[in-house]
Amino acid sequence: MVGQFWRDEFSLSAPPFVNDPRIVSEATLTELFNSELGYQHPLIVNDFDLIVDTSVDGLWDSFAETYLIAFLERGPLGRLESRMKALFTDLQSALGSLQFPLPMSQFTVLKCP
C-alpha cells in the first residue's frame, strides 16, 4: 500500500532508506555477521506476522508515526490517510473487526567466545 502510494505520488524519486541496507536480506546479514568477526553460522531468520487488533483510526495513528510518513507533505499525507482508511474500513466492515498483520523478522546469530 505505502510502496504503491509512494510510486504514484513521487514517481521520479525513490523512497528514503533510513535503515542500514545490509539488514534487508539473509545474504547481506550473513556478510555483515561474518566468521572473520567471530560469528558462527548459520544465521537464523524467523519471519512472522504481529497481529495488531485495533480500529481504523488506531491503525492510522500508529502508521502516521512511522519514519516514512515524516517525509510526506500535507497534501500527499491527507491522500494517503484517505486511501488507507477507506481500504481498512472495508476490511473492518467485512470482518467485524480489524486485525492487521504487521510483518516482522527476527534474526539470531551466535558469536564465538
MILOTOR-654928 format. One line per field, with one value per atom (N, C-alpha, C): residue in one letter; x, y, z; residue number from 1; atom name. Coordinates in steps of 0.1 Angstrom, whole numbers, padded with zeros to 4 digits. Layout:
BEGIN
vexmar = [A, ...]
px = [X, ...]
py = [Y, ...]
pz = [Z, ...]
tormar = [NUM, ...]
lumse = [CA, ...]
end
This chain:
BEGIN
vexmar = [M, M, M, V, V, V, G, G, G, Q, Q, Q, F, F, F, W, W, W, R, R, R, D, D, D, E, E, E, F, F, F, S, S, S, L, L, L, S, S, S, A, A, A, P, P, P, P, P, P, F, F, F, V, V, V, N, N, N, D, D, D, P, P, P, R, R, R, I, I, I, V, V, V, S, S, S, E, E, E, A, A, A, T, T, T, L, L, L, T, T, T, E, E, E, L, L, L, F, F, F, N, N, N, S, S, S, E, E, E, L, L, L, G, G, G, Y, Y, Y, Q, Q, Q, H, H, H, P, P, P, L, L, L, I, I, I, V, V, V, N, N, N, D, D, D, F, F, F, D, D, D, L, L, L, I, I, I, V, V, V, D, D, D, T, T, T, S, S, S, V, V, V, D, D, D, G, G, G, L, L, L, W, W, W, D, D, D, S, S, S, F, F, F, A, A, A, E, E, E, T, T, T, Y, Y, Y, L, L, L, I, I, I, A, A, A, F, F, F, L, L, L, E, E, E, R, R, R, G, G, G, P, P, P, L, L, L, G, G, G, R, R, R, L, L, L, E, E, E, S, S, S, R, R, R, M, M, M, K, K, K, A, A, A, L, L, L, F, F, F, T, T, T, D, D, D, L, L, L, Q, Q, Q, S, S, S, A, A, A, L, L, L, G, G, G, S, S, S, L, L, L, Q, Q, Q, F, F, F, P, P, P, L, L, L, P, P, P, M, M, M, S, S, S, Q, Q, Q, F, F, F, T, T, T, V, V, V, L, L, L, K, K, K, C, C, C, P, P, P]
px = [0008, 0000, 0009, 0018, 0027, 0036, 0042, 0051, 0044, 0032, 0024, 0021, 0016, 0013, 0025, 0037, 0049, 0052, 0051, 0054, 0044, 0031, 0021, 0023, 0027, 0028, 0042, 0052, 0066, 0074, 0068, 0074, 0088, 0093, 0106, 0116, 0112, 0121, 0119, 0130, 0129, 0126, 0119, 0116, 0129, 0130, 0142, 0145, 0157, 0161, 0168, 0161, 0166, 0175, 0171, 0178, 0191, 0200, 0212, 0208, 0211, 0207, 0212, 0222, 0228, 0218, 0207, 0199, 0186, 0186, 0174, 0172, 0183, 0182, 0191, 0189, 0197, 0211, 0213, 0226, 0234, 0228, 0236, 0238, 0229, 0232, 0243, 0244, 0255, 0268, 0268, 0281, 0284, 0274, 0277, 0282, 0276, 0280, 0288, 0300, 0308, 0317, 0322, 0331, 0344, 0349, 0361, 0360, 0347, 0344, 0341, 0341, 0339, 0324, 0316, 0302, 0301, 0293, 0290, 0278, 0279, 0268, 0261, 0249, 0241, 0234, 0231, 0223, 0208, 0201, 0187, 0178, 0169, 0159, 0145, 0138, 0124, 0115, 0107, 0097, 0084, 0077, 0064, 0055, 0042, 0033, 0029, 0030, 0025, 0011, 0001, -0013, -0017, -0021, -0025, -0040, -0046, -0061, -0064, -0070, -0072, -0084, -0086, -0096, -0089, -0097, -0091, -0084, -0089, -0082, -0070, -0071, -0059, -0048, -0051, -0041, -0034, -0042, -0037, -0028, -0032, -0024, -0011, -0010, 0003, 0011, 0005, 0012, 0017, 0010, 0013, 0026, 0029, 0041, 0054, 0053, 0065, 0074, 0086, 0096, 0093, 0087, 0085, 0074, 0065, 0054, 0059, 0070, 0076, 0081, 0083, 0088, 0076, 0064, 0053, 0048, 0045, 0039, 0024, 0018, 0004, -0006, -0005, -0014, -0013, -0001, 0001, -0002, 0000, -0003, -0018, -0026, -0040, -0046, -0040, -0044, -0041, -0029, -0026, -0035, -0038, -0047, -0061, -0066, -0079, -0079, -0069, -0068, -0067, -0059, -0057, -0070, -0076, -0088, -0100, -0101, -0111, -0108, -0096, -0093, -0096, -0091, -0092, -0107, -0114, -0128, -0136, -0133, -0139, -0136, -0123, -0119, -0125, -0126, -0132, -0147, -0154, -0168, -0170, -0162, -0163, -0160, -0151, -0147, -0153, -0158, -0164, -0154, -0141, -0130, -0118, -0109, -0097, -0085, -0080, -0068, -0058, -0048, -0038, -0025, -0021, -0008, 0004, 0012, 0024, 0036, 0042, 0053, 0065, 0071, 0083, 0093, 0106, 0117, 0125, 0129, 0139, 0150, 0162, 0174, 0183, 0189, 0197, 0211, 0221, 0235, 0243, 0251, 0259, 0274, 0280, 0294, 0302, 0313, 0322, 0328, 0330, 0336, 0350]
py = [-0012, 0000, 0013, 0013, 0025, 0026, 0015, 0015, 0019, 0014, 0018, 0033, 0038, 0052, 0060, 0056, 0064, 0065, 0053, 0053, 0062, 0062, 0070, 0085, 0089, 0103, 0109, 0100, 0105, 0096, 0095, 0085, 0089, 0101, 0104, 0103, 0099, 0098, 0084, 0079, 0067, 0071, 0062, 0065, 0065, 0073, 0074, 0061, 0057, 0045, 0048, 0047, 0051, 0040, 0028, 0017, 0014, 0006, 0002, -0009, -0007, -0016, -0030, -0032, -0045, -0054, -0049, -0057, -0061, -0061, -0064, -0078, -0086, -0100, -0109, -0121, -0131, -0131, -0129, -0129, -0117, -0106, -0094, -0094, -0100, -0102, -0112, -0122, -0132, -0125, -0116, -0108, -0099, -0093, -0084, -0091, -0102, -0110, -0122, -0120, -0130, -0137, -0148, -0156, -0149, -0141, -0133, -0124, -0120, -0112, -0121, -0134, -0143, -0148, -0146, -0151, -0165, -0173, -0186, -0186, -0196, -0198, -0211, -0213, -0205, -0194, -0183, -0172, -0177, -0175, -0180, -0168, -0169, -0158, -0164, -0157, -0161, -0150, -0152, -0142, -0146, -0135, -0138, -0125, -0127, -0115, -0112, -0100, -0095, -0090, -0096, -0093, -0081, -0070, -0058, -0058, -0058, -0058, -0043, -0036, -0022, -0017, -0004, 0003, 0009, 0013, 0020, 0032, 0040, 0052, 0049, 0038, 0034, 0029, 0022, 0018, 0030, 0039, 0051, 0059, 0060, 0068, 0061, 0048, 0041, 0042, 0041, 0042, 0056, 0066, 0080, 0084, 0076, 0079, 0072, 0066, 0059, 0069, 0065, 0074, 0078, 0069, 0072, 0083, 0083, 0093, 0107, 0108, 0121, 0129, 0121, 0127, 0133, 0130, 0135, 0149, 0156, 0170, 0168, 0178, 0178, 0172, 0176, 0171, 0156, 0151, 0136, 0128, 0134, 0128, 0126, 0136, 0135, 0125, 0124, 0114, 0100, 0098, 0085, 0081, 0090, 0088, 0084, 0091, 0088, 0074, 0071, 0058, 0046, 0048, 0037, 0035, 0046, 0045, 0039, 0042, 0036, 0021, 0017, 0003, -0005, 0001, -0007, -0006, 0004, 0005, -0007, -0009, -0020, -0033, -0035, -0048, -0049, -0038, -0039, -0042, -0036, -0039, -0054, -0059, -0073, -0083, -0080, -0089, -0087, -0075, -0071, -0065, -0067, -0061, -0059, -0052, -0050, -0057, -0067, -0074, -0073, -0065, -0061, -0069, -0077, -0084, -0075, -0073, -0065, -0074, -0075, -0084, -0080, -0090, -0088, -0098, -0095, -0105, -0105, -0116, -0117, -0125, -0121, -0129, -0131, -0143, -0147, -0152, -0147, -0151, -0153, -0163, -0166, -0161, -0156, -0151, -0161, -0165, -0174, -0167, -0175, -0169, -0165]
pz = [0000, 0000, 0000, 0009, 0010, -0002, -0006, -0017, -0030, -0032, -0044, -0043, -0032, -0030, -0033, -0028, -0030, -0045, -0052, -0066, -0074, -0070, -0076, -0074, -0062, -0058, -0062, -0061, -0062, -0072, -0084, -0094, -0098, -0096, -0100, -0089, -0077, -0066, -0059, -0054, -0046, -0032, -0025, -0011, -0003, 0007, 0015, 0022, 0023, 0030, 0043, 0054, 0067, 0073, 0072, 0078, 0070, 0077, 0071, 0060, 0047, 0036, 0038, 0047, 0049, 0057, 0062, 0070, 0063, 0050, 0043, 0038, 0039, 0034, 0042, 0042, 0049, 0044, 0031, 0024, 0029, 0030, 0034, 0049, 0057, 0071, 0074, 0066, 0067, 0064, 0054, 0051, 0063, 0069, 0080, 0092, 0095, 0107, 0102, 0097, 0091, 0101, 0097, 0106, 0109, 0100, 0103, 0115, 0118, 0130, 0142, 0140, 0151, 0152, 0142, 0143, 0137, 0143, 0139, 0129, 0120, 0111, 0113, 0110, 0101, 0109, 0102, 0107, 0107, 0118, 0119, 0117, 0107, 0104, 0106, 0114, 0117, 0113, 0102, 0097, 0103, 0108, 0114, 0112, 0115, 0115, 0129, 0133, 0145, 0142, 0148, 0145, 0155, 0148, 0156, 0155, 0167, 0168, 0172, 0163, 0165, 0157, 0157, 0149, 0137, 0127, 0115, 0120, 0129, 0133, 0141, 0149, 0157, 0148, 0137, 0128, 0121, 0117, 0110, 0120, 0132, 0142, 0144, 0145, 0146, 0133, 0122, 0109, 0107, 0111, 0109, 0117, 0126, 0134, 0129, 0118, 0112, 0105, 0103, 0097, 0083, 0075, 0061, 0059, 0068, 0068, 0070, 0078, 0081, 0068, 0057, 0045, 0036, 0040, 0032, 0036, 0026, 0028, 0031, 0035, 0040, 0029, 0017, 0006, 0004, 0001, 0000, 0013, 0024, 0037, 0038, 0035, 0035, 0025, 0013, 0004, 0008, 0014, 0019, 0031, 0040, 0051, 0045, 0036, 0030, 0023, 0016, 0009, 0019, 0029, 0039, 0047, 0051, 0060, 0051, 0039, 0030, 0029, 0026, 0025, 0038, 0049, 0062, 0067, 0063, 0067, 0061, 0048, 0041, 0047, 0051, 0057, 0071, 0078, 0092, 0090, 0081, 0079, 0075, 0066, 0062, 0073, 0082, 0092, 0106, 0107, 0120, 0130, 0127, 0135, 0126, 0130, 0122, 0129, 0123, 0127, 0116, 0118, 0107, 0110, 0100, 0101, 0098, 0108, 0106, 0104, 0092, 0090, 0098, 0104, 0113, 0109, 0112, 0111, 0123, 0128, 0139, 0134, 0137, 0133, 0145, 0145, 0156, 0150, 0156, 0152, 0164, 0165, 0177, 0174, 0185, 0184, 0192, 0186, 0193, 0205, 0216, 0228, 0226]
tormar = [1, 1, 1, 2, 2, 2, 3, 3, 3, 4, 4, 4, 5, 5, 5, 6, 6, 6, 7, 7, 7, 8, 8, 8, 9, 9, 9, 10, 10, 10, 11, 11, 11, 12, 12, 12, 13, 13, 13, 14, 14, 14, 15, 15, 15, 16, 16, 16, 17, 17, 17, 18, 18, 18, 19, 19, 19, 20, 20, 20, 21, 21, 21, 22, 22, 22, 23, 23, 23, 24, 24, 24, 25, 25, 25, 26, 26, 26, 27, 27, 27, 28, 28, 28, 29, 29, 29, 30, 30, 30, 31, 31, 31, 32, 32, 32, 33, 33, 33, 34, 34, 34, 35, 35, 35, 36, 36, 36, 37, 37, 37, 38, 38, 38, 39, 39, 39, 40, 40, 40, 41, 41, 41, 42, 42, 42, 43, 43, 43, 44, 44, 44, 45, 45, 45, 46, 46, 46, 47, 47, 47, 48, 48, 48, 49, 49, 49, 50, 50, 50, 51, 51, 51, 52, 52, 52, 53, 53, 53, 54, 54, 54, 55, 55, 55, 56, 56, 56, 57, 57, 57, 58, 58, 58, 59, 59, 59, 60, 60, 60, 61, 61, 61, 62, 62, 62, 63, 63, 63, 64, 64, 64, 65, 65, 65, 66, 66, 66, 67, 67, 67, 68, 68, 68, 69, 69, 69, 70, 70, 70, 71, 71, 71, 72, 72, 72, 73, 73, 73, 74, 74, 74, 75, 75, 75, 76, 76, 76, 77, 77, 77, 78, 78, 78, 79, 79, 79, 80, 80, 80, 81, 81, 81, 82, 82, 82, 83, 83, 83, 84, 84, 84, 85, 85, 85, 86, 86, 86, 87, 87, 87, 88, 88, 88, 89, 89, 89, 90, 90, 90, 91, 91, 91, 92, 92, 92, 93, 93, 93, 94, 94, 94, 95, 95, 95, 96, 96, 96, 97, 97, 97, 98, 98, 98, 99, 99, 99, 100, 100, 100, 101, 101, 101, 102, 102, 102, 103, 103, 103, 104, 104, 104, 105, 105, 105, 106, 106, 106, 107, 107, 107, 108, 108, 108, 109, 109, 109, 110, 110, 110, 111, 111, 111, 112, 112, 112, 113, 113, 113]
lumse = [N, CA, C, N, CA, C, N, CA, C, N, CA, C, N, CA, C, N, CA, C, N, CA, C, N, CA, C, N, CA, C, N, CA, C, N, CA, C, N, CA, C, N, CA, C, N, CA, C, N, CA, C, N, CA, C, N, CA, C, N, CA, C, N, CA, C, N, CA, C, N, CA, C, N, CA, C, N, CA, C, N, CA, C, N, CA, C, N, CA, C, N, CA, C, N, CA, C, N, CA, C, N, CA, C, N, CA, C, N, CA, C, N, CA, C, N, CA, C, N, CA, C, N, CA, C, N, CA, C, N, CA, C, N, CA, C, N, CA, C, N, CA, C, N, CA, C, N, CA, C, N, CA, C, N, CA, C, N, CA, C, N, CA, C, N, CA, C, N, CA, C, N, CA, C, N, CA, C, N, CA, C, N, CA, C, N, CA, C, N, CA, C, N, CA, C, N, CA, C, N, CA, C, N, CA, C, N, CA, C, N, CA, C, N, CA, C, N, CA, C, N, CA, C, N, CA, C, N, CA, C, N, CA, C, N, CA, C, N, CA, C, N, CA, C, N, CA, C, N, CA, C, N, CA, C, N, CA, C, N, CA, C, N, CA, C, N, CA, C, N, CA, C, N, CA, C, N, CA, C, N, CA, C, N, CA, C, N, CA, C, N, CA, C, N, CA, C, N, CA, C, N, CA, C, N, CA, C, N, CA, C, N, CA, C, N, CA, C, N, CA, C, N, CA, C, N, CA, C, N, CA, C, N, CA, C, N, CA, C, N, CA, C, N, CA, C, N, CA, C, N, CA, C, N, CA, C, N, CA, C, N, CA, C, N, CA, C, N, CA, C, N, CA, C, N, CA, C, N, CA, C, N, CA, C, N, CA, C, N, CA, C, N, CA, C]
end
